[in-house]
């Protein structure tokens, strides 16, 4: 809220507190394809700022970009979470799938 951030781009989603903040503040989490960093770096025109650089790969970077995407809305301002939906679907089918291949926990 303090920084005015409305969009976060990443690959793995974020937790329930962040989802709630997106709902409260009108933000979203945009997922990018993991493993495609070589392609994604071609979209960067300029690095404008790096904050918390002591965190190395987890630092906050601000880029000027061109032709960026496609991106997938993974978490939205209405409380929807693609990541939670997938986890719920997997949990609902897990026991049946394990039983179908003769495996169990």
N, CA, C and O atoms as a GROMACS GRO file, in nm:
protein
  420
    1UNK      N    1   0.083  -0.119   0.000
    1UNK     CA    2   0.000   0.000   0.000
    1UNK      C    3   0.087   0.125   0.000
    1UNK      O    4   0.065   0.218  -0.077
    2UNK      N    5   0.187   0.125   0.087
    2UNK     CA    6   0.273   0.242   0.102
    2UNK      C    7   0.346   0.276  -0.028
    2UNK      O    8   0.364   0.393  -0.060
    3UNK      N    9   0.390   0.174  -0.101
    3UNK     CA   10   0.468   0.195  -0.223
    3UNK      C   11   0.382   0.210  -0.348
    3UNK      O   12   0.433   0.249  -0.453
    4UNK      N   13   0.253   0.179  -0.338
    4UNK     CA   14   0.165   0.192  -0.453
    4UNK      C   15   0.176   0.079  -0.555
    4UNK      O   16   0.129   0.093  -0.668
    5UNK      N   17   0.237  -0.032  -0.517
    5UNK     CA   18   0.253  -0.145  -0.609
    5UNK      C   19   0.116  -0.208  -0.634
    5UNK      O   20   0.043  -0.237  -0.539
    6UNK      N   21   0.083  -0.231  -0.760
    6UNK     CA   22  -0.043  -0.295  -0.796
    6UNK      C   23  -0.023  -0.426  -0.871
    6UNK      O   24  -0.112  -0.511  -0.872
    7UNK      N   25   0.093  -0.443  -0.934
    7UNK     CA   26   0.122  -0.566  -1.006
    7UNK      C   27   0.255  -0.623  -0.962
    7UNK      O   28   0.353  -0.550  -0.946
    8UNK      N   29   0.258  -0.753  -0.943
    8UNK     CA   30   0.382  -0.825  -0.914
    8UNK      C   31   0.394  -0.934  -1.020
    8UNK      O   32   0.298  -1.004  -1.049
    9UNK      N   33   0.513  -0.948  -1.076
    9UNK     CA   34   0.539  -1.052  -1.176
    9UNK      C   35   0.634  -1.153  -1.114
    9UNK      O   36   0.737  -1.116  -1.058
   10UNK      N   37   0.599  -1.280  -1.125
   10UNK     CA   38   0.683  -1.386  -1.073
   10UNK      C   39   0.645  -1.517  -1.138
   10UNK      O   40   0.577  -1.519  -1.240
   11UNK      N   41   0.690  -1.631  -1.076
   11UNK     CA   42   0.655  -1.759  -1.136
   11UNK      C   43   0.585  -1.854  -1.043
   11UNK      O   44   0.531  -1.955  -1.089
   12UNK      N   45   0.583  -1.829  -0.914
   12UNK     CA   46   0.530  -1.930  -0.824
   12UNK      C   47   0.414  -1.890  -0.737
   12UNK      O   48   0.371  -1.970  -0.652
   13UNK      N   49   0.361  -1.772  -0.753
   13UNK     CA   50   0.250  -1.730  -0.668
   13UNK      C   51   0.298  -1.677  -0.534
   13UNK      O   52   0.417  -1.678  -0.504
   14UNK      N   53   0.203  -1.631  -0.455
   14UNK     CA   54   0.232  -1.578  -0.323
   14UNK      C   55   0.125  -1.629  -0.228
   14UNK      O   56   0.031  -1.696  -0.270
   15UNK      N   57   0.138  -1.597  -0.100
   15UNK     CA   58   0.052  -1.653   0.002
   15UNK      C   59  -0.082  -1.582   0.018
   15UNK      O   60  -0.111  -1.484  -0.051
   16UNK      N   61  -0.164  -1.634   0.111
   16UNK     CA   62  -0.298  -1.581   0.134
   16UNK      C   63  -0.300  -1.434   0.177
   16UNK      O   64  -0.392  -1.361   0.141
   17UNK      N   65  -0.200  -1.390   0.252
   17UNK     CA   66  -0.198  -1.249   0.295
   17UNK      C   67  -0.180  -1.156   0.175
   17UNK      O   68  -0.240  -1.048   0.170
   18UNK      N   69  -0.100  -1.198   0.079
   18UNK     CA   70  -0.081  -1.118  -0.042
   18UNK      C   71  -0.208  -1.118  -0.125
   18UNK      O   72  -0.245  -1.014  -0.180
   19UNK      N   73  -0.275  -1.232  -0.134
   19UNK     CA   74  -0.401  -1.239  -0.208
   19UNK      C   75  -0.504  -1.144  -0.147
   19UNK      O   76  -0.576  -1.076  -0.219
   20UNK      N   77  -0.509  -1.140  -0.016
   20UNK     CA   78  -0.600  -1.048   0.053
   20UNK      C   79  -0.564  -0.902   0.024
   20UNK      O   80  -0.652  -0.819   0.003
   21UNK      N   81  -0.433  -0.872   0.022
   21UNK     CA   82  -0.390  -0.736  -0.010
   21UNK      C   83  -0.428  -0.699  -0.153
   21UNK      O   84  -0.468  -0.586  -0.179
   22UNK      N   85  -0.416  -0.794  -0.247
   22UNK     CA   86  -0.459  -0.767  -0.384
   22UNK      C   87  -0.607  -0.733  -0.388
   22UNK      O   88  -0.650  -0.644  -0.461
   23UNK      N   89  -0.686  -0.805  -0.309
   23UNK     CA   90  -0.830  -0.779  -0.305
   23UNK      C   91  -0.856  -0.640  -0.247
   23UNK      O   92  -0.938  -0.564  -0.300
   24UNK      N   93  -0.788  -0.607  -0.139
   24UNK     CA   94  -0.810  -0.478  -0.072
   24UNK      C   95  -0.763  -0.359  -0.155
   24UNK      O   96  -0.826  -0.254  -0.155
   25UNK      N   97  -0.650  -0.377  -0.226
   25UNK     CA   98  -0.586  -0.265  -0.294
   25UNK      C   99  -0.606  -0.264  -0.446
   25UNK      O  100  -0.564  -0.170  -0.514
   26UNK      N  101  -0.669  -0.368  -0.499
   26UNK     CA  102  -0.689  -0.374  -0.643
   26UNK      C  103  -0.566  -0.415  -0.720
   26UNK      O  104  -0.536  -0.358  -0.825
   27UNK      N  105  -0.493  -0.513  -0.669
   27UNK     CA  106  -0.371  -0.558  -0.735
   27UNK      C  107  -0.385  -0.695  -0.797
   27UNK      O  108  -0.491  -0.757  -0.790
   28UNK      N  109  -0.277  -0.742  -0.857
   28UNK     CA  110  -0.276  -0.874  -0.919
   28UNK      C  111  -0.133  -0.927  -0.925
   28UNK      O  112  -0.036  -0.852  -0.923
   29UNK      N  113  -0.124  -1.060  -0.932
   29UNK     CA  114   0.003  -1.130  -0.951
   29UNK      C  115   0.001  -1.187  -1.091
   29UNK      O  116  -0.089  -1.264  -1.126
   30UNK      N  117   0.099  -1.152  -1.171
   30UNK     CA  118   0.109  -1.200  -1.308
   30UNK      C  119   0.220  -1.304  -1.316
   30UNK      O  120   0.334  -1.276  -1.279
   31UNK      N  121   0.186  -1.422  -1.362
   31UNK     CA  122   0.282  -1.531  -1.370
   31UNK      C  123   0.348  -1.533  -1.507
   31UNK      O  124   0.284  -1.516  -1.610
   32UNK      N  125   0.479  -1.553  -1.503
   32UNK     CA  126   0.558  -1.564  -1.626
   32UNK      C  127   0.606  -1.707  -1.637
   32UNK      O  128   0.617  -1.776  -1.536
   33UNK      N  129   0.636  -1.751  -1.756
   33UNK     CA  130   0.679  -1.889  -1.777
   33UNK      C  131   0.814  -1.911  -1.710
   33UNK      O  132   0.911  -1.840  -1.738
   34UNK      N  133   0.820  -2.010  -1.621
   34UNK     CA  134   0.946  -2.046  -1.559
   34UNK      C  135   1.037  -2.115  -1.659
   34UNK      O  136   0.990  -2.185  -1.748
   35UNK      N  137   1.168  -2.096  -1.644
   35UNK     CA  138   1.262  -2.162  -1.732
   35UNK      C  139   1.286  -2.091  -1.864
   35UNK      O  140   1.359  -2.141  -1.950
   36UNK      N  141   1.227  -1.974  -1.881
   36UNK     CA  142   1.242  -1.901  -2.007
   36UNK      C  143   1.319  -1.771  -1.988
   36UNK      O  144   1.298  -1.675  -2.063
   37UNK      N  145   1.406  -1.767  -1.888
   37UNK     CA  146   1.475  -1.642  -1.855
   37UNK      C  147   1.557  -1.587  -1.971
   37UNK      O  148   1.565  -1.465  -1.987
   38UNK      N  149   1.617  -1.674  -2.051
   38UNK     CA  150   1.698  -1.624  -2.163
   38UNK      C  151   1.611  -1.542  -2.259
   38UNK      O  152   1.655  -1.438  -2.309
   39UNK      N  153   1.491  -1.588  -2.285
   39UNK     CA  154   1.399  -1.513  -2.370
   39UNK      C  155   1.352  -1.387  -2.300
   39UNK      O  156   1.349  -1.279  -2.359
   40UNK      N  157   1.315  -1.400  -2.174
   40UNK     CA  158   1.260  -1.287  -2.099
   40UNK      C  159   1.358  -1.171  -2.089
   40UNK      O  160   1.316  -1.055  -2.090
   41UNK      N  161   1.486  -1.199  -2.079
   41UNK     CA  162   1.584  -1.090  -2.067
   41UNK      C  163   1.593  -1.008  -2.195
   41UNK      O  164   1.639  -0.894  -2.191
   42UNK      N  165   1.550  -1.063  -2.308
   42UNK     CA  166   1.554  -0.986  -2.433
   42UNK      C  167   1.450  -0.874  -2.433
   42UNK      O  168   1.458  -0.783  -2.516
   43UNK      N  169   1.353  -0.879  -2.343
   43UNK     CA  170   1.249  -0.777  -2.336
   43UNK      C  171   1.294  -0.655  -2.254
   43UNK      O  172   1.227  -0.551  -2.257
   44UNK      N  173   1.404  -0.666  -2.183
   44UNK     CA  174   1.451  -0.558  -2.096
   44UNK      C  175   1.530  -0.456  -2.178
   44UNK      O  176   1.629  -0.490  -2.243
   45UNK      N  177   1.485  -0.332  -2.173
   45UNK     CA  178   1.556  -0.225  -2.241
   45UNK      C  179   1.656  -0.158  -2.149
   45UNK      O  180   1.763  -0.114  -2.192
   46UNK      N  181   1.621  -0.149  -2.019
   46UNK     CA  182   1.709  -0.081  -1.925
   46UNK      C  183   1.676  -0.124  -1.783
   46UNK      O  184   1.559  -0.145  -1.749
   47UNK      N  185   1.779  -0.139  -1.700
   47UNK     CA  186   1.759  -0.159  -1.556
   47UNK      C  187   1.757  -0.020  -1.494
   47UNK      O  188   1.855   0.054  -1.502
   48UNK      N  189   1.645   0.014  -1.432
   48UNK     CA  190   1.630   0.149  -1.377
   48UNK      C  191   1.670   0.157  -1.231
   48UNK      O  192   1.719   0.261  -1.186
   49UNK      N  193   1.651   0.048  -1.155
   49UNK     CA  194   1.684   0.052  -1.012
   49UNK      C  195   1.689  -0.090  -0.958
   49UNK      O  196   1.621  -0.179  -1.008
   50UNK      N  197   1.770  -0.109  -0.855
   50UNK     CA  198   1.776  -0.236  -0.781
   50UNK      C  199   1.769  -0.200  -0.634
   50UNK      O  200   1.846  -0.117  -0.585
   51UNK      N  201   1.677  -0.263  -0.562
   51UNK     CA  202   1.662  -0.238  -0.419
   51UNK      C  203   1.684  -0.369  -0.345
   51UNK      O  204   1.655  -0.477  -0.397
   52UNK      N  205   1.735  -0.359  -0.226
   52UNK     CA  206   1.765  -0.475  -0.142
   52UNK      C  207   1.858  -0.572  -0.216
   52UNK      O  208   1.834  -0.693  -0.217
   53UNK      N  209   1.962  -0.518  -0.277
   53UNK     CA  210   2.051  -0.600  -0.359
   53UNK      C  211   2.130  -0.702  -0.278
   53UNK      O  212   2.192  -0.792  -0.336
   54UNK      N  213   2.130  -0.690  -0.146
   54UNK     CA  214   2.194  -0.792  -0.063
   54UNK      C  215   2.117  -0.924  -0.066
   54UNK      O  216   2.169  -1.026  -0.022
   55UNK      N  217   1.996  -0.923  -0.118
   55UNK     CA  218   1.916  -1.045  -0.130
   55UNK      C  219   1.945  -1.120  -0.259
   55UNK      O  220   1.887  -1.226  -0.285
   56UNK      N  221   2.036  -1.066  -0.340
   56UNK     CA  222   2.081  -1.128  -0.466
   56UNK      C  223   1.964  -1.162  -0.558
   56UNK      O  224   1.896  -1.069  -0.602
   57UNK      N  225   1.934  -1.291  -0.589
   57UNK     CA  226   1.828  -1.316  -0.687
   57UNK      C  227   1.689  -1.275  -0.638
   57UNK      O  228   1.596  -1.264  -0.719
   58UNK      N  229   1.674  -1.252  -0.510
   58UNK     CA  230   1.544  -1.210  -0.456
   58UNK      C  231   1.533  -1.058  -0.444
   58UNK      O  232   1.435  -1.008  -0.389
   59UNK      N  233   1.631  -0.986  -0.494
   59UNK     CA  234   1.628  -0.840  -0.491
   59UNK      C  235   1.508  -0.788  -0.571
   59UNK      O  236   1.450  -0.859  -0.653
   60UNK      N  237   1.474  -0.664  -0.546
   60UNK     CA  238   1.366  -0.600  -0.621
   60UNK      C  239   1.428  -0.519  -0.734
   60UNK      O  240   1.512  -0.431  -0.711
   61UNK      N  241   1.388  -0.549  -0.854
   61UNK     CA  242   1.442  -0.484  -0.974
   61UNK      C  243   1.332  -0.404  -1.042
   61UNK      O  244   1.217  -0.447  -1.051
   62UNK      N  245   1.368  -0.287  -1.091
   62UNK     CA  246   1.276  -0.209  -1.173
   62UNK      C  247   1.339  -0.196  -1.312
   62UNK      O  248   1.449  -0.144  -1.328
   63UNK      N  249   1.265  -0.246  -1.411
   63UNK     CA  250   1.312  -0.247  -1.549
   63UNK      C  251   1.228  -0.156  -1.637
   63UNK      O  252   1.112  -0.128  -1.606
   64UNK      N  253   1.286  -0.111  -1.746
   64UNK     CA  254   1.209  -0.058  -1.858
   64UNK      C  255   1.204  -0.172  -1.959
   64UNK      O  256   1.308  -0.223  -2.000
   65UNK      N  257   1.083  -0.212  -1.998
   65UNK     CA  258   1.067  -0.330  -2.083
   65UNK      C  259   0.990  -0.296  -2.210
   65UNK      O  260   0.924  -0.193  -2.219
   66UNK      N  261   1.001  -0.387  -2.309
   66UNK     CA  262   0.932  -0.370  -2.436
   66UNK      C  263   0.881  -0.507  -2.481
   66UNK      O  264   0.952  -0.607  -2.470
   67UNK      N  265   0.758  -0.510  -2.531
   67UNK     CA  266   0.697  -0.634  -2.584
   67UNK      C  267   0.703  -0.748  -2.484
   67UNK      O  268   0.743  -0.860  -2.517
   68UNK      N  269   0.663  -0.720  -2.362
   68UNK     CA  270   0.674  -0.816  -2.252
   68UNK      C  271   0.552  -0.905  -2.245
   68UNK      O  272   0.439  -0.856  -2.241
   69UNK      N  273   0.573  -1.035  -2.244
   69UNK     CA  274   0.462  -1.126  -2.226
   69UNK      C  275   0.470  -1.241  -2.323
   69UNK      O  276   0.565  -1.251  -2.400
   70UNK      N  277   0.373  -1.328  -2.320
   70UNK     CA  278   0.247  -1.316  -2.248
   70UNK      C  279   0.263  -1.348  -2.099
   70UNK      O  280   0.355  -1.420  -2.059
   71UNK      N  281   0.173  -1.294  -2.021
   71UNK     CA  282   0.167  -1.320  -1.878
   71UNK      C  283   0.030  -1.378  -1.845
   71UNK      O  284  -0.068  -1.353  -1.914
   72UNK      N  285   0.025  -1.457  -1.739
   72UNK     CA  286  -0.099  -1.521  -1.695
   72UNK      C  287  -0.139  -1.460  -1.561
   72UNK      O  288  -0.055  -1.448  -1.471
   73UNK      N  289  -0.264  -1.420  -1.546
   73UNK     CA  290  -0.310  -1.367  -1.417
   73UNK      C  291  -0.323  -1.484  -1.321
   73UNK      O  292  -0.415  -1.566  -1.333
   74UNK      N  293  -0.230  -1.492  -1.226
   74UNK     CA  294  -0.228  -1.602  -1.130
   74UNK      C  295  -0.308  -1.572  -1.004
   74UNK      O  296  -0.363  -1.663  -0.943
   75UNK      N  297  -0.315  -1.445  -0.966
   75UNK     CA  298  -0.392  -1.402  -0.849
   75UNK      C  299  -0.454  -1.267  -0.887
   75UNK      O  300  -0.387  -1.182  -0.944
   76UNK      N  301  -0.582  -1.249  -0.854
   76UNK     CA  302  -0.648  -1.127  -0.901
   76UNK      C  303  -0.707  -1.043  -0.788
   76UNK      O  304  -0.703  -1.081  -0.671
   77UNK      N  305  -0.762  -0.929  -0.826
   77UNK     CA  306  -0.816  -0.834  -0.729
   77UNK      C  307  -0.953  -0.875  -0.675
   77UNK      O  308  -1.009  -0.804  -0.592
   78UNK      N  309  -1.006  -0.987  -0.722
   78UNK     CA  310  -1.134  -1.038  -0.671
   78UNK      C  311  -1.114  -1.155  -0.575
   78UNK      O  312  -1.211  -1.217  -0.531
   79UNK      N  313  -0.988  -1.185  -0.541
   79UNK     CA  314  -0.958  -1.295  -0.450
   79UNK      C  315  -0.938  -1.428  -0.520
   79UNK      O  316  -0.924  -1.531  -0.454
   80UNK      N  317  -0.935  -1.428  -0.652
   80UNK     CA  318  -0.913  -1.551  -0.727
   80UNK      C  319  -0.766  -1.587  -0.731
   80UNK      O  320  -0.680  -1.500  -0.747
   81UNK      N  321  -0.736  -1.716  -0.718
   81UNK     CA  322  -0.598  -1.763  -0.724
   81UNK      C  323  -0.590  -1.890  -0.807
   81UNK      O  324  -0.641  -1.995  -0.766
   82UNK      N  325  -0.526  -1.881  -0.922
   82UNK     CA  326  -0.504  -1.998  -1.006
   82UNK      C  327  -0.424  -2.102  -0.929
   82UNK      O  328  -0.450  -2.222  -0.942
   83UNK      N  329  -0.327  -2.059  -0.852
   83UNK     CA  330  -0.242  -2.150  -0.776
   83UNK      C  331  -0.323  -2.228  -0.673
   83UNK      O  332  -0.306  -2.350  -0.661
   84UNK      N  333  -0.411  -2.160  -0.600
   84UNK     CA  334  -0.497  -2.228  -0.502
   84UNK      C  335  -0.595  -2.322  -0.572
   84UNK      O  336  -0.621  -2.431  -0.522
   85UNK      N  337  -0.649  -2.280  -0.686
   85UNK     CA  338  -0.741  -2.366  -0.760
   85UNK      C  339  -0.674  -2.496  -0.802
   85UNK      O  340  -0.733  -2.603  -0.791
   86UNK      N  341  -0.551  -2.486  -0.851
   86UNK     CA  342  -0.478  -2.607  -0.893
   86UNK      C  343  -0.448  -2.695  -0.772
   86UNK      O  344  -0.466  -2.816  -0.779
   87UNK      N  345  -0.404  -2.636  -0.662
   87UNK     CA  346  -0.377  -2.715  -0.540
   87UNK      C  347  -0.502  -2.786  -0.493
   87UNK      O  348  -0.496  -2.903  -0.455
   88UNK      N  349  -0.615  -2.719  -0.494
   88UNK     CA  350  -0.741  -2.781  -0.451
   88UNK      C  351  -0.780  -2.896  -0.544
   88UNK      O  352  -0.823  -3.001  -0.497
   89UNK      N  353  -0.764  -2.877  -0.674
   89UNK     CA  354  -0.799  -2.982  -0.771
   89UNK      C  355  -0.708  -3.103  -0.754
   89UNK      O  356  -0.755  -3.217  -0.762
   90UNK      N  357  -0.581  -3.080  -0.731
   90UNK     CA  358  -0.487  -3.191  -0.709
   90UNK      C  359  -0.522  -3.265  -0.581
   90UNK      O  360  -0.526  -3.388  -0.580
   91UNK      N  361  -0.548  -3.192  -0.474
   91UNK     CA  362  -0.583  -3.256  -0.347
   91UNK      C  363  -0.710  -3.339  -0.360
   91UNK      O  364  -0.720  -3.447  -0.301
   92UNK      N  365  -0.807  -3.290  -0.436
   92UNK     CA  366  -0.935  -3.361  -0.451
   92UNK      C  367  -0.918  -3.492  -0.527
   92UNK      O  368  -0.993  -3.587  -0.504
   93UNK      N  369  -0.822  -3.499  -0.618
   93UNK     CA  370  -0.804  -3.619  -0.701
   93UNK      C  371  -0.690  -3.709  -0.657
   93UNK      O  372  -0.674  -3.820  -0.708
   94UNK      N  373  -0.610  -3.663  -0.563
   94UNK     CA  374  -0.486  -3.732  -0.526
   94UNK      C  375  -0.509  -3.878  -0.487
   94UNK      O  376  -0.446  -3.967  -0.543
   95UNK      N  377  -0.597  -3.903  -0.393
   95UNK     CA  378  -0.618  -4.040  -0.345
   95UNK      C  379  -0.666  -4.132  -0.457
   95UNK      O  380  -0.620  -4.246  -0.466
   96UNK      N  381  -0.757  -4.084  -0.541
   96UNK     CA  382  -0.807  -4.166  -0.651
   96UNK      C  383  -0.696  -4.197  -0.752
   96UNK      O  384  -0.688  -4.309  -0.802
   97UNK      N  385  -0.612  -4.100  -0.781
   97UNK     CA  386  -0.502  -4.123  -0.876
   97UNK      C  387  -0.403  -4.222  -0.818
   97UNK      O  388  -0.359  -4.314  -0.888
   98UNK      N  389  -0.367  -4.205  -0.692
   98UNK     CA  390  -0.274  -4.300  -0.629
   98UNK      C  391  -0.332  -4.441  -0.628
   98UNK      O  392  -0.261  -4.537  -0.657
   99UNK      N  393  -0.460  -4.454  -0.596
   99UNK     CA  394  -0.525  -4.585  -0.595
   99UNK      C  395  -0.526  -4.647  -0.735
   99UNK      O  396  -0.511  -4.768  -0.750
  100UNK      N  397  -0.544  -4.564  -0.837
  100UNK     CA  398  -0.552  -4.616  -0.974
  100UNK      C  399  -0.420  -4.672  -1.024
  100UNK      O  400  -0.417  -4.753  -1.117
  101UNK      N  401  -0.310  -4.631  -0.963
  101UNK     CA  402  -0.180  -4.685  -1.002
  101UNK      C  403  -0.123  -4.780  -0.898
  101UNK      O  404  -0.007  -4.820  -0.904
  102UNK      N  405  -0.208  -4.816  -0.801
  102UNK     CA  406  -0.167  -4.912  -0.700
  102UNK      C  407  -0.071  -4.857  -0.596
  102UNK      O  408   0.002  -4.933  -0.533
  103UNK      N  409  -0.071  -4.728  -0.579
  103UNK     CA  410   0.017  -4.665  -0.480
  103UNK      C  411  -0.068  -4.607  -0.368
  103UNK      O  412  -0.186  -4.577  -0.387
  104UNK      N  413  -0.008  -4.593  -0.255
  104UNK     CA  414  -0.078  -4.528  -0.144
  104UNK      C  415   0.026  -4.456  -0.060
  104UNK      O  416   0.146  -4.474  -0.076
  105UNK      N  417  -0.024  -4.375   0.030
  105UNK     CA  418   0.067  -4.301   0.116
  105UNK      C  419   0.123  -4.387   0.223
  105UNK      O  420   0.202  -4.340   0.306
   0.00000   0.00000   0.00000
